[in-house]
Amino acid sequence: MAAAEGPMVLRGRVHPGEYHDSVRLMRVAASVRALDGVEEVGVLMGSPANRELFVEAGLGFDGIDGATPDDVVVAVRGSSESAVEAALDAAEELLRTPQGSRRGIVYPTVESALRDAPGGAVGLITVPGEHAAAEARKLLEAGHPVMVFSDNVDVADEVVLKQLAHERGTVLLGSDCGTVMLGGLGLGFANQVPTGPVGVVAASGTGAQVVATTVAALGSGVSHMVGLGGRDLDDEVAGISLFDGLAALEKDPTTEVVVVVGKQIGRRTLGRLLEVVGSMRTPVVTCLFGQGNAWVSRLVGAWPASSLAEAGQVAVRLATGDLPGHSGDPVDLVAVGERRRELGPGRVLRGVFAGGTLAQEALQVARAVLDEVSSNLDGAVGTAGHSIVDLGSDEFTKGRPHPMLDPEAQAERIRGFGADATVGAILLDLVLGHGAHEDPGPLLAASVAAARERAAAEGRELLVVASVCGTDLDPQDAGRQREALRSAGVVVMESARAALFAALCVADETEQAAADARAATWLRRPEAVVSVGSTWFSDAVEAQGADVLHVDWRPPAGGDPELMDILDRLD
Amino acid sequence: MAAAEGPMVLRGRVHPGEYHDSVRLMRVAASVRALDGVEEVGVLMGSPANRELFVEAGLGFDGIDGATPDDVVVAVRGSSESAVEAALDAAEELLRTPQGSRRGIVYPTVESALRDAPGGAVGLITVPGEHAAAEARKLLEAGHPVMVFSDNVDVADEVVLKQLAHERGTVLLGSDCGTVMLGGLGLGFANQVPTGPVGVVAASGTGAQVVATTVAALGSGVSHMVGLGGRDLDDEVAGISLFDGLAALEKDPTTEVVVVVGKQIGRRTLGRLLEVVGSMRTPVVTCLFGQGNAWVSRLVGAWPASSLAEAGQVAVRLATGDLPGHSGDPVDLVAVGERRRELGPGRVLRGVFAGGTLAQEALQVARAVLDEVSSNLDGAVGTAGHSIVDLGSDEFTKGRPHPMLDPEAQAERIRGFGADATVGAILLDLVLGHGAHEDPGPLLAASVAAARERAAAEGRELLVVASVCGTDLDPQDAGRQREALRSAGVVVMESARAALFAALCVADETEQAAADARAATWLRRPEAVVSVGSTWFSDAVEAQGADVLHVDWRPPAGGDPELMDILDRLD
């Protein structure tokens, strides 16, 4: 990153009358950012809000104020005039290259597409949130199920559309729904997993992905993944799609077990879920781990799982007829001890996550053993101390691609941790599948190598622990991605275990309680009881046939506190 | 309770130079309170704090100010002069009757008892808290394990004594330790359970009792119950006795499974627990349900249980070699629906508990499905709305017996609920065993009958749900106690299920989502995808071999918000 230290050149261009969707623009920006001599790039539509983002990022240039929401704005900061101009040219070229569906026909409007769409088509909406409801309604009114990937949809619109879908016998999946799989076809972010007996209903996209990939790793498969959108379990929406999904899976002949995944659930919705689950013939595994109390689902006959991976394991065991046993493969505590010695005391944990539910799970695990873990999931991320950041949340994705599309936001932070003497352990996730970055492992591995090198140059050890959500059938090949990380010295394990391993490695060493090698002599039926005080408990002991030596205790000096103080001082 | 409505007579007596322990005094008070024409009774030592309690309870009388801490004070309020005088005479007679150990020798001091005590004797301390540490130290220095039942012991003293015990190869169990069982001998409150393979380490007395009685009900038994005292798992004490107990059980040849029970655990102590559990050969079941994150113990190979009863079930299954499966016997949701109709909407739940951990468990379950459940466990008990009260906590036991010794505090509240039109469901526990009240079921059943009668007279249904912690071998016979409750119309079930049943019965009825009878037509591989927006996800769908109808969506009017508003209004 030598470029960041020399003098900087900043140039921008406005391309009038062009429109591209935000993912396309971000992909262009990511390609340009990778060019030699480029330090920072912005490629966005010229809305007032976006123009402010340019200025905030130090990418404001003469002429940006003239841009309108109908124009594409490109700005590049780099090490030289020539590098910046070459980057702007490259952006222009990329924007001009036709993209879009490789084989399908491109339609100008939903109405025109609907004229050609077969009855069994599904809608997939990825337009900006304020326009998503209107487009979804067109598809729902034509009887099609619809997945709304877009976020920032008005919740009142979501409720109305979900009720509409329910009445029409179809379904609205979303808004802010990242992952759906219907009959093996993944929409949005989805791993390539075999079809099989496990149905998933999930208010969390990455949560569903972890469950599905765990199921696949155990040799089983997934029937359907019904994504609900992050708000469906709130009492405001009250699980309209959740209950549509459960009713559908209960009747689906290919589904033998259902897994319900969510970060949190409203109380009324949980009450209703308990009643629905209690009336289903299909076994239900619940993983509602943001809700400490969701284990009450056990009381109506469901199987509560305590981590995403465990939910997948329990589901497979139920589908194969085995009772759920222990997950096995516990965290290696000898390795924890060794790493803790290498790292030394007082080091901190930093988690940088692409998957929101993975970040949430890691935060919970870390907080169980570490004091004061800050996070943007429920507050602000501290500049010092332990922290876990969900880089996929809104505040980090304004004007930048989601880290599942481009791991640069993770890589950038990892490189920074190499220079921070307080950091002892880095925890990260890597989410693969359709829709995700095509080869994130090597990019992240390079950032880890750089961070570890920097730390080593200053005599510090740096532990990096990662979890990979993916299968070997995914376009990125999970095995190859794990290998790339391992070659940079990364410890790769299942997500919750990764979080515990990293957290224990930086936990203050607890005082050694020196487990005594002698067998305890007190762990046997006492020969007698010396009972000092109440006769009540002496009687209870005698009633069991034991000898009691009762001490008829009286307070010293009859219980007068002042006199007792005096007597104490005479001792 | 007609007496409460007529004119009242209040008289008191001071018995100078007498000392009796608080349990004895409370038993006397309970006996006198049961006499005809008696409304309220106080029997306490005459300390300044106790004299204030008399005044606060409306039991202050002429002459009480002359009482000293060396005197017993008795006050009675009743319906007539003769009834009150008869009650005061009865109290005097009961205080004069010699009590104490029925067969053992009574010693004046710990020192004298120690001269006769065999090497294998255990100490049991029930003196007032400020004196407990001094007496415990004498026994520990002589090499005896010691159980401190007393509460209000200085925590610094507890740490010093626990370290002393650890160094001497013995153990301090407590302070505030309600239940211990060593080789089948119960100390404090303990159920009569068969000896067997399950060892219990518990920072919660009633928690340990529920685990032990569940184990007994499943035909297995308990090796030892190592009570720790409520503060042992705090980081201030840092589990000194916990780790002594685990080390002892790990080496104990009769223990095949260990259950760790606690309401909450400090982070450092949990970190250390994970390391110790991870290094044990004996399987460990954890039930730390006050700590939502304690499921991380699964990650080191432990078996987390989500309720006290489940902890017992899992332990027995591990001891018998079966993998833990489902607990079965889920809450009957048809019955919930019927009860909810009977009770009608807007009724509230009131829980009145003797066991602190049972109250905590019920509170967690109730809060999962009900809004705003107040409790003295973490705040103040509201006068309206849902509430769960731990009547065994300090604020309710000053000058009154613990509800496990005398269920009158529960009975009194239950009677009151009968007159409260807002109350729909009452939830209570009943804890049996050595040390507990000799026959609480009929007393509570009578209060339930009175409450239900009063409610019925005003045309209201009242649901009463109870859990009984005990075995048929207990002095009170759990089967007989359950029968007494059932005969008054009480629904008796396992504690966590009781709480969920009661909570669901008063939960606001959730809107019927009308699970559609039609099989969902959308739950199948789509024939095509109408993709509106980003080409990125269209490409990801096509890569899976599906047909895409891509809509080249552009914002209306080029994305200008003002113009879009105008267009919207024109629609």
Interface residues (C-beta under 8 A of the other chain):
Chain A: Y19 D21 S22 V23 R24 R27 M45 S47 T68 P69 D70 Q99 G100 S101 R102 R103 G104 I105 V106 Y107 P108 T109 V110 S112 A113 L114 D116 A117 P118 G119 G120 A121 V122 G123 L124 I125 T126 V127 P128 H131 E135 L139 H144 P145 F149 S150 H166 G169 T170 V171 L182 G183 G184 L185 G186 L187 G188 A190 Q192 H224 V226 A238 G239 I240 F243 D244 L246 A247 A248 L249 E250 K251 D252 R267 R268 T269 L270 G271 R272 L274 E275 V276 G278 S279 F289 Q291 G292 N293 A294 W295 V296 R298 L299 V300 G301 W303 P304 S306 S307 E310 D322 L323 P324 G325 H326 S327 G328 P330 V331 L333 V336 Q364 V365 R367 A368 V369 L370 D371 L405 H434 G435 P475 A496 R497 L500 L504 A507 D508 T510 E511 A513 A515 D516 R518 A519 A520 T521 W522 L523 R524 R525 P526 E527 A528 V529 V530 S531 V532 G533 S534 T535 W536 F537 S538 D539 A540 V541 E542 A543 Q544 A546 D547 V548 L549 H550 V551 D552 W553 R554 P555 P556 G558 G559 D560 P561
Chain B: G17 Y19 D21 S22 V23 R24 R27 M45 S47 T68 P69 D70 Q99 G100 S101 R102 R103 G104 I105 V106 Y107 P108 T109 V110 S112 A113 L114 D116 A117 P118 G119 G120 A121 V122 G123 L124 I125 T126 V127 P128 H131 E135 L139 H144 P145 F149 S150 H166 G169 T170 V171 L182 G183 G184 L185 G186 L187 G188 A190 Q192 H224 V226 A238 G239 I240 F243 D244 L246 A247 A248 L249 E250 K251 D252 R267 R268 T269 L270 G271 R272 L274 E275 V276 G278 S279 F289 Q291 G292 N293 A294 W295 V296 R298 L299 V300 G301 W303 P304 S306 S307 E310 D322 L323 P324 G325 H326 S327 G328 P330 V331 L333 V336 G337 Q364 V365 R367 A368 V369 L370 D371 L405 H434 G435 P475 A496 R497 L500 L504 A507 D508 T510 E511 A513 A515 D516 R518 A519 A520 T521 W522 L523 R524 R525 P526 E527 A528 V529 V530 S531 V532 G533 S534 T535 W536 F537 S538 D539 A540 V541 E542 A543 Q544 A546 D547 V548 L549 H550 V551 D552 W553 R554 P555 P556 G558 G559 D560 P561
